[in-house]
Amino acid sequence: MPVATTRLEQLQIIKLLQCVRLEDRPQIEKMTTHGIPSLINYSEPNQGESVLHLAAVTNNEELVRFLLGLGAHPNVQDFEGILFYCICPTQRHTHCLEIALQHGAPVNNKAHDGKPVLTVACSTAMENEEMCIKLLEKGADPNIKHELMGTTPLMEAAGAGSAAVVRCILQKGGDVNAVDRKGHHAAHRAATGGFFDVLKVMAAFGADFNQVASDGNTPIHYAARGGHDSCCKFLAQRGCPPKLKNSDGMTPRAIAKEAGSKAAGKELRKAENAYTKYSKPGMKNPNAPWMVFLYDWCVERQDDLIAEFSKLYTGDDEKDYKVNKEDFVQVLKKLKAPIPDDDHMKKLLTEHDKTREGVIDTKVFLSGKQFLSKTYLMSSYEPKSKKKKKGGKKGRKKGGKTKIYVPICTLPEGPRMPGGAPPAHLIPRATHWTDTGRFDRDHPPEHPLQDDSWWYLQHPQKTYINISEAAKLGDIESLKQAFQNNYPIDTRDKYFKTPLMCAAAHGHIEITKYLIEMGASVNAVDNFRWTPLHHACHGGQVDVVTTLVSAGADIDAQTMNGATPLMRAIECSNEPIVSFLIEQGVNMRKENKKEHNALDTAKEWADPRVLSIVQAKFDSLPAPKKKKGGRAAKKSPATRPQTVPPIPFGKGDGPDGGKKSPDPGKVKDLVPEFMPPLQTPPRSADRRSSVIRVQSSMAGRVEEREDVTYEPKKVWTHQPTKDELLQRKETERTRWGYELDFPNYKPPFQKNIASRVELFGGPED
């Protein structure tokens, strides 16, 4: 077609294109009549666009018809060799295509790059199936190839996933086993997209799925890479070898494993086992290839077969689908069933007429159950519905999850302390009382004898507080008085918590240090096997964690569900604690009962900062060494004697890591036995003076001096001054954040949970 080169031609074609955009028909007709000859077939000099290209893009059916009526040639091309009706298939302009075909446009025309019109249409076959079928009905060659790539319309339609267009191409005589210049088959493209219906249609037309591309990949390799388990199973049953390696030395199952597809890997493992089994000498697959081909053909031509068989039913009952053997053979021959020869036909008839009545049940034949295994039938590819549970004896399912029985926390009533005081978990509360008119926190007494309030003020009533509550509230004076009176330091409350656990959980650094100095166990566990270090990491204070680790706390201790202190710190997204534990050499590969390690926990709970720290540490770890068999190493004795009674667990569920859980009916009395308080040593009776003693002392020239020491009835307990209180508040705000004194303050773990909930749209979502 001519291209506008002179000034006059360029001005007129640009003006004509502008009129086409505005749909100004009188002006278009005027310019075509009085302008330069054949102006309507000229192309503009920049991209070679003509008036028909512009009309096809706008999908204006009437305008295209008007331009063709004025003499526009349907084979006009732009500089890229694209015909105007090559734009129609890609833009789904069916009416424009019909008009072009009515005016004699060739359906097998090609662009400059050698791409046919039908191939262009089939590349988007899912969106314009009607257009592709219309091109085939108008006589388009179903086997036409791209001159450069060698692709066919069947490959493009299979890659687009249109089973209807693939069926139409094959019915029009398309070559089902054609390959392009790289050796790719249409099945390669269908398997890449996981288009199971396309593979079914191709199998019904005799496709050979054992096609190896230039890179060594078969269709099943592409299906495995995409994780399409149904396609993997279908291709393996229809002749695609599941154990063939590609040029990279990888089998389909290895590719599926690399892609993380468990379903595809499971199907490929079954296919490999079957392939190995029937590859042995003397073994024969009962599902012969011709039977599989016949079944796929029956599935594709099921409507035609039912229509033919319905004319030949012998019974009067509507549910009787039997026909005579001779009629059955005639129908199969009429529809050109893929049965190799008469011997195979006889074998097929024998399978369906075992009683030798001379009739064939067509419903059984179409189901394929009589001559194929169930795994080859299409019913095996359908999603399985869940069956209702039947009543009967209840028992433990094999292969189920192991249940972890949690001990029931109970608190015994006694024994009481000496003198009738409450049990050891209740300690006397330290009450500061004085004459407030004389003394206060900023003006304490100058010496112990100055405060004589004990002699003239009414004494306050004695009260008691739970030892864990005192540690939780930071009541260090009550704890000091209790330990001076020989109260056991590792007394547990009804939740099996020791004072050190409560102090660590609430971030009281002073009480934590004091309890450790008094000999509290840093590796004691509660009923969930949490140690004080677990509570400290969950509380979110790095100074408490540092103190516990310095005192010998086990940084790799695991709870009942296998969680480590590092996992508790990650759940709070506490960057300093995570960094500190990693620097201390914590075991990063330990897993909990869900088989999640620290990195998996960070991906679920932590923010990007903590995740980057854990990820960097994991990347620097060496590959784990394989354990070699041999004698187990002896455990080194504990460096610190146990000061807290252990929690008794059921058989097989103790610290030795047994897997068995106690019987739920026997989980009782799991509270540790109470440690009786240390008895106060009895005071020796005062030795009174006697004549003999005085005589002996005088004889030995030993002078006995009388003790005149005075013990005050009440000792002034230290009260922090205002400056100390302000300094303490400043320290607490530095440790916990400025939001500490506000009502909406949240601890580190709750704050992390709230932020993640807001990230996903709030609690309602």
Helices and strands as residue ranges (DSSP letters): H 7-22, H 25-34, G 39-41, H 51-57, H 61-69, H 84-91, H 94-102, H 117-122, H 129-137, H 153-160, H 163-171, H 186-193, H 196-204, H 219-226, H 229-237, H 252-259, H 262-278, H 289-300, H 302-310, E 322-324, H 325-334, H 342-352, E 359-361, H 362-367, G 374-376, G 378-381, E 426-428, H 453-456, E 464-466, H 467-473, H 476-484, H 499-505, H 509-517, H 532-539, H 542-550, H 565-571, H 575-583, H 598-605, H 608-620, G 664-666, H 691-699, H 722-736, G 738-741, H 748-759
